[in-house]
């Protein structure tokens, strides 16, 4: 398997630390609001990665954090705590907010066929671990106390900007408009490991520590949760591209300072879902959620299909028109599979099975090329393989794609069968003849057959969902 590694900026052969086993970490949500569909694109693609690894026979241990404390609204360690902001907005406690939006997040994941990670850890359950690791960083000279807070000292590293050779002047603290620099920092790139009450007097969640009552910074959470559950060596770290700096940069800094060796070999970053007006975010006007898609009549699985038609390292533009196109393509795909579900007799043609399965694996092994994997799915339907072979391949492919292909096709076939049960056989025969005529582009014959159907008291027309028959 070849994966693009954000750390080296090139595709590399994937080789885990331990043969046959993969330790994988996913940056989880900050549960102060609903996840928007841009966030969920990242989780869909990370889900595909995990399922592809399992498909290839790896034993995968995937860990995810839930950020329920410590994530501020600014990367410069300024602004409000996002959780506190959510609690104030809804007049609830921070933990009530965390519980509600954690449940909502995993509810959305279930609708999108995103597998829940093996281990899910809320940050508030690991406070002792954060304090222990910060204490080690203090003892090693990588952290210092200033103004009541504990900071990581980036000047102690040989290289801090590991993902890009940034110009340090461009990354000055306070570069964002309206954000003031933290005067406690020795170096502008330093970041907070532990906030004390000197930061927020009204912070609801606080814990005792050797440095005073306070709470952890966002970055230390992921390092500690991963090291505790994946060990000292991490194979793949996932997240949205916006997390590469500063969050993942800071994770590498503190983790490798603590461990004394390289921590993670592969970094898997998913690019943004954009609207016509730019990057999607919760602070902008249109807040697109899975629930909103459902309210507008879209199945969540169609949004997953929409995402899989593009590569995870390309920005994807969301418009309602683009989603409508995905609906049409998905429905046509299901229509092609539906007839197969009525006749699965026969033996699997292993030569054809192996050929098409090899093409599917090649697509996954080529940096998780989901668009190519879906092309192979269409190739299966167009192939001369028998029905049993096609169904077996589709079922296996869907273990990775997660598109409910056979279940939805069977439902369509069953519904079509029950809908046509009351229609006379003579009419159904003419409908099938008309379909064949249209397929052969013999439209004059198709029109003639349509008139014959009408003479028998029925109307036939083509819709996005397929051929529709109604009594006149």
Secondary structure, DSSP 8 states (H G I E B T S, - for coil): -EEEETTTTEEEE---SSTTEEEEEE---BTTS---HHHHHHHHHHHHHHHHHHHTT-EEEEEEEEB-S--BSSTTS-S-BHHHHHHHHHTS-HHHHHHHHHHHHHHHHHHTT----SEEEEGGG-HHHHHHHHHHHHHTTSEEEETTEEEE-GGGSS-S--SS---GGGG-TT-STT----TT-SSTT-EEEEEETTT-TT-S--B--TT-SEEE-HHHHHHHHHHHHH-S-EEEEEEEGGGIIIIIHHHHHHHHHHHSS--EEEEEEE--EEETTEE--TTSS----HHHHHHTT--HHHHHHHHHTS-TTS-EE--HHHHHHHHHHHHHHHHHHHGGGG---S---HHHHHHHHHHHHHHHHBT--HHHHHHHHHHHHHSS--HHHHHHHHHHHHHHH---HHHHHHHHHHHHHHHHTTS-HHHHHHHHHHHHHHHTT-HHHHHHHHHHHHHTTEEEEEETTEEEEEE-
